[in-house]
């Protein structure tokens, strides 16, 4: 292998590394742009839209709490207005 062959291989390796570096930088910039877009979308999201989907366990617990509160209100109305606030 001559010095010219080695020089050419070194040159090719440098070009390859520069291309890889440029590609990585472009990917980082694209990811940052997408993240920024997502953040802006969250900031400007209509507050009436549902933010998350609750799990079935959360829904069940919410129903239990609402039922318990309803029963407490009904009991307070029947029992003369004294409510049991400690149960909350």
N, C-alpha and C positions, 0 to 999 in steps of 0.2 A: 504494500500500500504506500502510495507516495504522499508527500506533504500536501499536495493539492487535494487528494482524496480525503485526507483527514480534515483539511480545512473546509471542504465542502460538507462533510458530515457534521462538523461542528456548526456550520452555518445553518444547515437543515434543522439541527437540534434546537438552535436558538429561535428559529422561526416557529417551530412547533411549540416551544414553551411560551413564546409571546402570544401565539394564537390561543393557547389554553388559558393564559392569564386574561386575555381580552374576553374570551367566552365566559370565564368565571365572573369577571367584572360586570358584563352585560346581564348575566343571570342574577347577580346580587341587586343590580339596579332595577331589573324587572320585578323581583320579589319585593323590593322596597316600594315600588310603584303600586303593586297589587295590595300590599299591606296598607298603604296610605289610602287607596280607594276604599278598602274595606272599612277603615276607621272613619272616613268621611261618610260612608253609607250609614254606619251606625249612628253617627252624630246627627244626621239629618233624617233619620228614620221617623216615620209617623208614629207618634206615641200610642195611637189606637191599635197598631199592629201588635200581634202577640209576640212577645220576646222569646219565649221558650215553650217547649212542650213538657208539661209536668208528667212525671212518672205515675203509674197507676197507684203506687203507694202514697204519693203526695196527694193525689186526687181523693183517695179513700180517707186519708187523715183529714183533709179539708172538709169533706162531707161530714165526718164525725164531729168535728169542732162546730160546724154550722148547726148541725142537729142539736148538739148539746146546748149551744147558745139559745136556740129557739125554745128548747124545753125549759131552760132557766127563765126566759122571758114569760112563757106561759104559766110557769109555776109561780112566778112573782105576781102576775096579774090575778091569779086565783087565790094566792095566799095572802093577799092584802098588801102587796107592794114590797115586801122584804125580799131582797135578792141575796143570793149567796155569792159574793164576789171572790171568796177564797178559792172556789173551785176553778177559777181561771188561772 
